[in-house]
Structure formats: C-alpha cells, structure tokens
Amino acid sequence: MVAALVAIGPFTIDTYLPAMPIMAREFGVSIEQINFTIITYMLGYGIAQLIGGPLSDQIGRKKVAYFGLGVYIPCTLLVTVSDTVLMVQFLRALQAFGGGFATVICMAMIRDSYEPDEAARRFPIVMMIMLIAPLVAPTIGILLLGFGWKSIFIFLAFYGVIMLWFIFLIPETAPDLTHKIHLQGFLDQYHEVITRRVQGKLIPVRYIFAVSLSSACLIVFISNVSFLYIINYELDEKLFPIFFGLNILTMMFFNAVTARLIKTISPYRIFRTGLLFQLISLIVLVTVVTLTTPGVWLLTALLSLTIGMTGLISPSVTALYMAHYERLAGSASSVLSVSIFMLGAVLAGMSQLFYDDTVRPIIYTMLFGVILSNLIATTIPKPKNAITKTTPV
C-alpha cells in the first residue's frame, strides 16, 4: 500500500510524458514550455512535503493524506478543461501540492512501524515496488493517447480515488500525536531535524545534500526525456516507453541488489560505491557526447547505468538518514523529499536554461550534481555503530 501511494509522484509525472509533444502542438507552445510543467510540479510537490511532514507528526499521517488526495483529485480533473498552458502549469502546481501531502507520510509510516534495522530492509523493497509506476506509466500514457491526452489525467484522478480508499483501510501509525496544529512547532521540528548531530557532527544533513544531488540525475532526465527521445532522436511515440523503461528497469535491478546486499553489507558502503560508479558512468557519458553524436542505444546504455545507480544510493541513504529519527520521522522524511525535489528542479531548470538543441546541457548538468554529491560524501565518516545503535542528540 505504501509503495502504491508513493507511486502517485512518478505516475503523475511519467504517464503524460509521451503526450507532451502533442500537448505542445495543441496549446501552440514550444516543448520547453510543456517541459516546464514538470518543474512546476516538482516545486509544488516539494513545498507540500515541507508542510505535510511536520503536520503529520502533529495530527497524524492519515489526516494529512486525506487532505492531499482531496486536493489532488479535483485539480487533476480540472487539467482536462484547461485552455492555456499557464492554466495547466497552475493546476499542475496545485495537483503536486495535493500529491506531496499524500505521499510525504509514506517513509514516515515505515519508520513508525519498524525498528531502524528492519526499516532499513523495508525501504529498498518499497522503492523497488514503487518503481513499477515509472516503468509502466509511459505505456499507459501511450495507450490512453488513443482517446486523447485528457484521458491520461482522468486515469490519474481515478488512481487518486483508489489511494483514498487505501488510506481509509489502514490504521494510524504516528506516535505521540497532539491532534493540534502548532505552526511554530513546524520550525522547531525542522530545526531539530536539520541540526541533529551524530558523534558531534551534522551528519544527517550531509546525507540530505549527497542523495539530493545524486537523485537530481533522475529528475533532470525525466524533465528532458520527451525532448531527448521523441524530438532529438525522432523516435516513434510507441517506442518511447521501451527506451524510457530501460532506464527504470536498470534502477529496479540495482534496487533489488540493494535489498539483498543490505542484509550483509553496511548501507554506508553501498551508498559510497553507488556514488563512485555513478560518477564514472557520467564521466564516460560526458566524454562520448562531447566528442561524438552517440546513437540512441549507446546513449541509453550509459544513461541507464547513471540512472540505475540511484537504486543503490537512495535506499541506502534513506536507511542511514532515517535511523537518526523516530518521533520526528515525518519531519525528517519531509526534509529529505523536499531537498531531492527542490535541488532536482533547480538542476533541471539549469539544463533548460542552457538548452541548445543537443543532449549536452542535460548530461553536463547531471555531472555537475554528481561531482558535488561525491565531494559531500567524502566528508561523511563511516558510522562507528550499527544502524540500530544511533548516537542520541
């Protein structure tokens, strides 16, 4: 259920990717303006998680999810009656706000329900199941395009209704609820999360920046994938899900590897190894696109390895980071999610800013983020204790 709920994010982004060139023609705008609706979604999603996380610590996970889905469903339907791209962008922001509220509770619910070592084993399993959404979403989008692009958003609204039913069925998991909203408490909770020290150092916040800059590769890729394949390589829209799916399948593979390795190998070692391989694959990719014009299969192979490393990095860092929080699991999850989406949106915007009708700005932006991520990772010491023996504040 948690994996299905968190999949609202990738479903809402990836299902309409094949429709973006058609939407651009129908609204009479450039593909870059339609691409910007993805960045708009990510910004709205991040802002919602910034509010929804600490709110769920105060009034409960389920109430936050009810509100989020109550916003998400009608805004998704209203996209179908939009007559300008500005209206689409506005509604996408509201849709994202609702989606962010609904999904921010997911990792917190796992942390509520399991001890840190068991939660560490659950995170990659949930993420692996969740990755089914971006794998099948473009195919669903292609099938629905036969009924017009608006049918995609009708499907998304229906999915939101199913998630609302799921939330109704599950119990509340948050501990020590006040059942009252304290706005000042938001700042106090975030301050406590961000300033949490381990062995006298600000270790958790370093994990946040390291994984956010690494995960930005995926967000930059998704923001530009329609241009990359449909426009740049002139792929038939029916082939789009295949090439897009290869990247997601690689990430699922490494997520499955993480789920097995994390039982015997420390998350820290998996995290650092994933970052190193991601950097190496991007250096090769940058060299290739700088010196030649790679074929679509070569580019996809190198991109898949780069994107796939997120399957090693993200669940490992989530386990390391969330182990330092229990009572503030919602706030901690919120900070992590917001950082990933905000930094991802910034780097995606950079790739659009330097748009030159080639793939180079996309790949260069990815390399910039991964270099920074590796530099930050070098400042994070190897944990002295097991995950279950986190040093208290």
VENMO-V550140 format. One record per backbone hydrogen bond with DSSP energy under -0.5 kcal/mol. NH is the residue of the N-H (numbers start at 1). CO is the residue of the C=O. E is the energy in kcal/mol with one decimal. If there is no record, write none. Layout:
# VENMO-V550140
nh:NH co:CO e:E
nh:NH co:CO e:E
This chain:
# VENMO-V550140
nh:5 co:1 e:-2.4
nh:6 co:2 e:-2.7
nh:7 co:3 e:-1.2
nh:8 co:5 e:-1.8
nh:9 co:6 e:-1.2
nh:10 co:6 e:-0.5
nh:11 co:7 e:-2.6
nh:12 co:8 e:-2.6
nh:13 co:9 e:-1.5
nh:14 co:10 e:-3.2
nh:15 co:11 e:-1.9
nh:17 co:14 e:-1.0
nh:19 co:16 e:-0.5
nh:20 co:16 e:-0.6
nh:20 co:17 e:-1.3
nh:23 co:19 e:-2.8
nh:24 co:20 e:-2.5
nh:25 co:21 e:-1.9
nh:26 co:22 e:-2.5
nh:27 co:23 e:-2.5
nh:28 co:24 e:-0.8
nh:29 co:24 e:-2.4
nh:34 co:30 e:-1.2
nh:35 co:31 e:-2.7
nh:36 co:32 e:-1.6
nh:37 co:34 e:-1.4
nh:38 co:35 e:-1.5
nh:39 co:35 e:-1.0
nh:40 co:36 e:-2.7
nh:41 co:37 e:-1.8
nh:42 co:38 e:-2.3
nh:43 co:39 e:-2.2
nh:44 co:40 e:-2.3
nh:45 co:41 e:-2.6
nh:46 co:42 e:-2.3
nh:47 co:43 e:-2.3
nh:48 co:44 e:-2.1
nh:49 co:45 e:-1.9
nh:50 co:46 e:-1.8
nh:51 co:47 e:-1.3
nh:52 co:48 e:-3.6
nh:53 co:49 e:-1.9
nh:55 co:51 e:-1.6
nh:56 co:52 e:-2.2
nh:57 co:53 e:-1.0
nh:58 co:54 e:-0.9
nh:58 co:55 e:-0.6
nh:59 co:55 e:-2.9
nh:60 co:56 e:-1.0
nh:64 co:60 e:-1.1
nh:65 co:61 e:-2.0
nh:66 co:62 e:-2.6
nh:67 co:63 e:-2.1
nh:68 co:64 e:-2.3
nh:69 co:65 e:-2.6
nh:70 co:66 e:-1.9
nh:71 co:67 e:-1.2
nh:71 co:68 e:-0.6
nh:72 co:68 e:-2.7
nh:73 co:69 e:-2.2
nh:75 co:71 e:-1.7
nh:76 co:72 e:-2.1
nh:77 co:73 e:-1.7
nh:78 co:74 e:-2.1
nh:79 co:75 e:-1.1
nh:80 co:77 e:-1.2
nh:81 co:78 e:-1.5
nh:82 co:79 e:-1.4
nh:88 co:84 e:-1.6
nh:89 co:85 e:-2.4
nh:90 co:86 e:-2.3
nh:91 co:87 e:-2.6
nh:92 co:88 e:-2.6
nh:93 co:89 e:-1.9
nh:94 co:90 e:-1.9
nh:95 co:91 e:-3.1
nh:96 co:92 e:-2.6
nh:97 co:93 e:-2.0
nh:98 co:94 e:-2.2
nh:99 co:95 e:-2.5
nh:100 co:96 e:-3.0
nh:101 co:97 e:-1.7
nh:102 co:98 e:-2.0
nh:103 co:99 e:-1.9
nh:104 co:100 e:-1.7
nh:106 co:103 e:-1.7
nh:108 co:104 e:-0.5
nh:109 co:105 e:-2.3
nh:110 co:106 e:-1.5
nh:111 co:107 e:-2.2
nh:112 co:108 e:-2.5
nh:113 co:109 e:-1.6
nh:114 co:110 e:-1.4
nh:119 co:115 e:-3.0
nh:120 co:116 e:-2.1
nh:121 co:117 e:-0.9
nh:122 co:118 e:-1.3
nh:123 co:119 e:-2.3
nh:124 co:120 e:-0.7
nh:125 co:121 e:-0.6
nh:126 co:122 e:-2.6
nh:127 co:123 e:-2.5
nh:128 co:124 e:-2.2
nh:129 co:125 e:-2.2
nh:130 co:126 e:-2.7
nh:131 co:127 e:-1.6
nh:132 co:129 e:-1.7
nh:133 co:130 e:-1.7
nh:135 co:131 e:-1.1
nh:136 co:132 e:-2.4
nh:137 co:133 e:-2.6
nh:138 co:134 e:-0.6
nh:140 co:136 e:-2.3
nh:141 co:137 e:-2.6
nh:142 co:138 e:-2.6
nh:143 co:139 e:-2.3
nh:144 co:140 e:-2.5
nh:145 co:141 e:-1.7
nh:146 co:142 e:-0.6
nh:146 co:143 e:-0.9
nh:147 co:144 e:-2.4
nh:148 co:145 e:-1.7
nh:151 co:148 e:-1.4
nh:152 co:149 e:-1.2
nh:153 co:149 e:-0.7
nh:153 co:150 e:-0.5
nh:154 co:150 e:-1.5
nh:155 co:151 e:-2.1
nh:156 co:152 e:-1.9
nh:157 co:153 e:-2.0
nh:158 co:154 e:-1.9
nh:159 co:155 e:-2.2
nh:160 co:156 e:-2.0
nh:161 co:157 e:-1.7
nh:162 co:158 e:-1.8
nh:163 co:159 e:-2.1
nh:164 co:160 e:-1.9
nh:165 co:161 e:-1.7
nh:166 co:162 e:-2.0
nh:167 co:163 e:-2.5
nh:168 co:164 e:-1.6
nh:169 co:165 e:-1.2
nh:169 co:166 e:-0.7
nh:170 co:166 e:-1.2
nh:178 co:58 e:-1.3
nh:179 co:58 e:-2.7
nh:182 co:180 e:-0.6
nh:183 co:181 e:-0.6
nh:186 co:182 e:-0.9
nh:186 co:183 e:-0.9
nh:187 co:183 e:-1.0
nh:188 co:184 e:-1.9
nh:189 co:185 e:-2.9
nh:190 co:186 e:-2.7
nh:191 co:187 e:-2.6
nh:192 co:188 e:-2.2
nh:193 co:189 e:-2.2
nh:194 co:190 e:-2.9
nh:195 co:191 e:-2.2
nh:196 co:193 e:-1.0
nh:198 co:201 e:-3.0
nh:201 co:198 e:-1.7
nh:203 co:201 e:-2.2
nh:206 co:202 e:-0.8
nh:206 co:203 e:-0.8
nh:207 co:203 e:-1.8
nh:208 co:204 e:-1.8
nh:209 co:205 e:-1.8
nh:210 co:206 e:-2.4
nh:211 co:207 e:-2.5
nh:212 co:208 e:-2.0
nh:213 co:209 e:-2.1
nh:214 co:210 e:-1.6
nh:215 co:211 e:-2.9
nh:216 co:212 e:-1.1
nh:217 co:214 e:-1.5
nh:218 co:215 e:-0.9
nh:219 co:215 e:-1.4
nh:220 co:216 e:-3.0
nh:221 co:217 e:-2.2
nh:222 co:218 e:-2.6
nh:223 co:219 e:-2.3
nh:224 co:220 e:-1.1
nh:224 co:221 e:-0.7
nh:225 co:221 e:-0.8
nh:225 co:222 e:-0.6
nh:228 co:224 e:-2.8
nh:229 co:225 e:-2.4
nh:230 co:226 e:-1.5
nh:231 co:226 e:-1.3
nh:232 co:227 e:-3.7
nh:233 co:228 e:-0.7
nh:235 co:229 e:-2.3
nh:239 co:236 e:-1.8
nh:240 co:236 e:-0.9
nh:241 co:237 e:-0.6
nh:242 co:239 e:-0.8
nh:243 co:239 e:-1.6
nh:244 co:240 e:-2.6
nh:245 co:241 e:-2.5
nh:246 co:242 e:-1.6
nh:247 co:243 e:-0.9
nh:247 co:244 e:-0.6
nh:248 co:244 e:-1.3
nh:249 co:245 e:-3.2
nh:250 co:246 e:-1.8
nh:251 co:247 e:-1.7
nh:252 co:248 e:-2.5
nh:253 co:249 e:-2.4
nh:254 co:250 e:-2.1
nh:255 co:251 e:-1.9
nh:256 co:252 e:-2.4
nh:257 co:253 e:-2.1
nh:258 co:254 e:-2.2
nh:259 co:255 e:-2.1
nh:260 co:256 e:-1.3
nh:261 co:257 e:-3.1
nh:262 co:258 e:-2.7
nh:263 co:260 e:-1.1
nh:264 co:261 e:-1.9
nh:265 co:261 e:-3.4
nh:270 co:266 e:-1.8
nh:271 co:267 e:-2.7
nh:272 co:268 e:-2.3
nh:273 co:269 e:-2.2
nh:274 co:270 e:-2.5
nh:275 co:271 e:-2.0
nh:276 co:272 e:-2.0
nh:277 co:273 e:-2.3
nh:278 co:274 e:-2.1
nh:279 co:275 e:-2.1
nh:280 co:276 e:-2.2
nh:281 co:277 e:-2.4
nh:282 co:278 e:-1.8
nh:283 co:279 e:-2.2
nh:284 co:280 e:-2.1
nh:285 co:281 e:-2.1
nh:286 co:282 e:-3.1
nh:287 co:283 e:-2.1
nh:288 co:284 e:-2.2
nh:289 co:285 e:-2.5
nh:290 co:286 e:-1.7
nh:291 co:287 e:-2.0
nh:292 co:288 e:-2.5
nh:294 co:292 e:-0.6
nh:299 co:295 e:-2.4
nh:300 co:296 e:-2.1
nh:301 co:297 e:-2.2
nh:302 co:298 e:-2.2
nh:303 co:299 e:-2.8
nh:304 co:300 e:-2.8
nh:305 co:301 e:-1.5
nh:306 co:302 e:-1.9
nh:307 co:303 e:-3.2
nh:308 co:304 e:-2.8
nh:309 co:305 e:-1.4
nh:310 co:307 e:-1.6
nh:311 co:308 e:-2.2
nh:312 co:309 e:-1.2
nh:313 co:309 e:-2.4
nh:314 co:310 e:-2.3
nh:316 co:312 e:-0.8
nh:317 co:313 e:-2.6
nh:318 co:314 e:-2.5
nh:319 co:315 e:-2.0
nh:320 co:316 e:-2.2
nh:321 co:317 e:-3.2
nh:322 co:318 e:-2.7
nh:323 co:319 e:-1.2
nh:324 co:321 e:-1.6
nh:325 co:322 e:-1.8
nh:329 co:326 e:-1.3
nh:332 co:328 e:-2.8
nh:333 co:329 e:-2.6
nh:334 co:330 e:-2.1
nh:335 co:331 e:-2.4
nh:336 co:332 e:-2.0
nh:337 co:333 e:-2.5
nh:338 co:334 e:-2.9
nh:339 co:335 e:-2.2
nh:340 co:336 e:-2.0
nh:341 co:337 e:-2.4
nh:342 co:338 e:-3.0
nh:343 co:339 e:-2.3
nh:344 co:340 e:-1.8
nh:345 co:341 e:-2.5
nh:346 co:342 e:-2.3
nh:347 co:343 e:-2.4
nh:348 co:344 e:-2.4
nh:349 co:345 e:-2.4
nh:350 co:346 e:-2.0
nh:351 co:347 e:-2.1
nh:352 co:348 e:-1.6
nh:353 co:349 e:-2.4
nh:354 co:350 e:-1.8
nh:355 co:352 e:-1.5
nh:363 co:359 e:-2.0
nh:364 co:360 e:-3.0
nh:365 co:361 e:-1.9
nh:366 co:362 e:-1.7
nh:367 co:363 e:-2.2
nh:368 co:364 e:-2.2
nh:369 co:365 e:-1.9
nh:370 co:366 e:-2.3
nh:371 co:367 e:-2.5
nh:372 co:368 e:-1.9
nh:373 co:369 e:-2.1
nh:374 co:370 e:-2.4
nh:375 co:371 e:-2.1
nh:376 co:372 e:-2.3
nh:377 co:373 e:-2.2
nh:378 co:374 e:-1.4
nh:379 co:376 e:-1.6
nh:380 co:377 e:-1.5
nh:381 co:379 e:-0.7
nh:389 co:386 e:-2.3
nh:390 co:387 e:-0.7
